[in-house]
Amino acid sequence: VREKRPMLSNTVGGLSGPSIRPLALRLTWQCAQAVDIPVVGIGGISTTRDALEFLLAGATAVQVGTANFYDPCAAPKIIDGLEAHCRQVGISDIKELIGALETREGQFFYE
C-alpha cells in the first residue's frame, strides 16, 4: 500500500491446486470430447485418484503442479499409484483408461 505497487510481479494472483480440480476436470472432459488431438489434464491433481479421473475423462497425460510444493514426491507417488491401480484391475496398458469414463446421456457427472 505504501509503495502503491502490486506485491506480485504479474500484478494479480491466480488460483491453483485442489480448489480448481472440479472445474479443470470438467473442462478436460469437454475438450477431449471436442478435439481429436491429445489433451493434457491440468488443475489440482495431487493424488492417484485425481490422475485417474483426468485420464478417464479423456486426458492423455496429466500435470502435477501445486502438489509438488507441499510434497516434492507427489509425482512419483502418483506414478507408482497408477502402476498399482493398473495391476490391481488387470490393465496391461494405461491407455485403456483414457476416455473410458461412462456417462449418462453424454453428460459428465462429477462425484
N, C-alpha and C positions, 0 to 999 in steps of 0.2 A: 504494500500500500504506500509506504513512504517513498519508494522509488518510482511509483506509478508505472511499473513494468510487470509483465506476467512472470510467475515463478517458473513456468515450464517453457522450454525453448521453442516448442511449437505453438505457444500461446494458449491452447486449450488442451485439456486432458482427454482421455478416452476411457473406454470400458472394456475390460477383458476378463478372462477367467471363467469360472463356473457360472457366473451370473448371465452370461450370454449364450451358454450352451443350448438351451431350448430353441432359441431363435436361429442360431447357427445350424443346428441340426435340421430344422425345417427348411431353411434356405438351401442347405446341401441337397436335401431330397428333391426340392423343386428344381434346382439346377440340373441335377442328374437326370431328371425326367425330361428336361427341355433340350439338352445338348447330347451330341454323340462324341464328345471328347472327354478325357479323364477329368474328374472333379476331385479337388483336394479338400477334405473336411478340416475346417479350422474354427476354433472357438470353444474354449472351455474344456478341452479334452485333458483329463487328468487321471483317468483310470482305464483299465482294460475294458470294462463295460462301456464307457464313453466311446472308446475307439471302435468297439464292435457295433454300437448303434450307428455311428457315422458310416461304417463300411456297409451295414445292412441298408442304410438309406441311399447308398449308391456311390459313396466316395471310394476312389481307387487308392487313396492314400490319406493319411491324417497327419496333422502337425500338432506337436505338443509344445506349447509356448509358456504361458504363465506358470504352469505346474513346475517347470524347471527352476523357477525362482525359489519355491519353498521346498522342493525335493529334486536335487540335481540328478537323482537316479530315476525320475519319473518315466522317461522314455524307455530305458532298458527294462524297467518293471512292466511296462505296458507290452513291450515286445515279448517278454517271457510269458506274460499272461495270455497273449494272443496265441502263442505256440501251444500253451497248455490247454486252452479252450478248444483249439482245433483237434488236438489229440483226444480230448475228453469226448467230443461229439463225433469223432470219426471222420474229420475233414482232412484230406491229404493236401489240398491246395487252398490257401486263404482266399483266392479269387472266387471260390464258390460262395463266399459270403457277400460279395459286392452286389448291391442292389437286390438282395434276396428278401427284403422286407415285404411281408404280406400285409396289404392294407384292405380296408373295406371300401368298395366302390371308388377306388382310386384316391381315397383321402388318406392323408397322413395323420395318424393319431399318436400323440406323444404321451407316454405314461407319466 
